[in-house]
Amino acid sequence: MGTLESSHERSPALAVVASATRTSSDVATYAGDQLIRIFAGKLYDPEQLLLLPRQVITASSSLGLVLDVRPFSVEEASEVDFTHADNVDLRDATVLPGFVDAHVHLFLHPYAETTWEDQLTKESLVERTVRATVHAKQTLMAGYTTVRDLGTEGAEDADIQLRKCLSGPAPLIPGPRYFCANRAIIASGSYGPKSNLHLHQDGVECVTGAEFVDGEVECIKAVRKQVGAGADWIKVYADYRVRTRMTDVAPKISGATIQTFASNELRALVNTARQLGVKVAAHASNWRAELLPEHGGVDTLEHGNGFGSDELLDSIKKSKIIWVPTLSVFYTNDAAKAPGGLWDRTSRNFQRALANGVTNIACGGDTGPFPHGDNALEMKLMVRLGADWKHVLRWATLGGWQCVRSMAWEGAEGAARLARISKLQESPGVVGDNEVPFGVIKRGFAADIVATRGDLEQDFERAVDKSHITFVMKGGRIFKQDGSEVV
């Protein structure tokens, strides 16, 4: 991917726009493009943790990028024709980068409706895929313009095909940018659904909730196959409730979380993914030092409601790993909320992390076991537990980008590339939805933009709730305006 000055194939459209945006106020169009100006009463900047007053954002619907962000005066806005479709009046709203849910399962619906096992064994792949399309639209309309799906949970490779339907300038169905982890990887005997008749069998009628592997060779092969199938991410179950067959005689043993893969198996899996340019997410109830990337471990840790020692907590704080606490799934699955129960332990753990300065966090609720579209519950719970709302919004926007982005954006080379793109000095040429930087509203980044008419400072929960998200743009295309869907 070259710069505009390189000998690589250039994007003429972007070249014109780049030339026209060398000053903050000089934004020109070119044949076939539509420039949309969004006048924001306030603009949340996750880099500075500030609400900036009166900002006008210029986005290209053809490129799907933000071209310009600058202040505007009351006098300037008074002369704008807001009846024209190219001008969006959000002067009475707060505009934000599109939210990111870093842990969803679009092929699941709430367990209060149907159990996980019945969804896998009694709902057809067609039904589950149709449901996933509905979930995608609900997610987007709630202001979530990007998600990372960490496993189809028995829906085979349907996420790869769904991603195609959600992507491009004219998607077949409305939905967020969609990063896939395909089938997830688990050790034999550990995961469901489980047959009540054939106790050594993994799965029921050939349906498995994840891909079963054992030994280094099978770990390597599974990663290679999933990446070859199109996975953006690899997900591994680093621990799980392995001895569930003991429930009738030893429920405490049955519910205990146990390490699944041996250390050499986990290293083989991670090293193979790294070689292929793919990052790894680990389901882990309990943190372990070997899971940190500095020790050859993973890139993100999902759940992690058991920190262990203060020494390990300090290592986590200094690590490059990103933690996705998934507070929402614990909150919704623990109806009693009793002292010493699941939610009590989870919430105390999160508060302990905050008190010790852990900030390498992204928002992901494990959405699916609770309703799609209610993704903002994760942000609400974080604030209830004492997190500063400005930091929570960073974790749900720029932090989501830092979590979900591919390895190509990491390190010094990735940082330099971002700098070039932010100045529109690098032509994206023909790029896909998952090759564009997002998470902050600035020049060269994706025009993924949402707005709320709620008051973030005085009533955060109401402001981020789907009922108050009145505007949604993804990739320069408006999907929701004045609180109504436009697709």
ABEGO torsion letter per residue (X at the ends): XBBAABABBBBAAAAAAAAAAABAABBBBBBGBBBBBBBBABBBBAAAGBBBBGBBBBBBAAAGBBABBBBBBAAAAAABBAABAABBBAAABBBBBBBBBABBBAABBBAAABBAAAAAAABBAAAAAAAAAAAAAAAAAAGBABBBBBEAGGAEAAAAAAAAAABEABBABBEBBBBBAEAEBBBBGABOBBBAABAABBEBGGBBABBBBBEAAAAAAAAAAAAAAGBABBBBBABBBAAAAAAAABAAAAABBBBABBAAAAAAAAAAAAAAGBBBBBBBABBBAAABAAAGBBABBBGGABAEBAAAAAAAAABABBBBAGAAAAAAABAAGBBGBAAAAAAAAAAAAAAAGBABBBBBAGBGABBBGAAAAAAAAAAAAGBBAAAAAAAABAAAAAAABBAAABEAAAAAAAAAAAAGABBAEBBBAAABBBGBBBBGBBBBBBBBABBAAABAAAAABAAABABBBBGGBBABBGGBBAX
